[in-house]
């Protein structure tokens, strides 16, 4: 029974890995199809890094700006992932 459980876990892990790789490739394709979104993600990540390293708190807005920028990056990535999933259906 234990060998079966290990084999099942291994198969499920590999299937999940294949799906993850395929999804990453689809998202990469979407990023190429939507270069302005991909550029916005890079620009926001650069701004986040700059803000985190900055000694100034920008009048108390630094933390909120970093959090909002991270949320924007997450939403843009989710948008690309959605498109990738939609394109995979057809």
HELIX and SHEET records of a PDB file:
HELIX    1   1 UNK A    2  UNK A   33  1                                  32    
HELIX    2   2 UNK A   35  UNK A   53  1                                  19    
HELIX    3   3 UNK A   58  UNK A   60  5                                   3    
HELIX    4   4 UNK A   62  UNK A   89  1                                  28    
END                                                                             
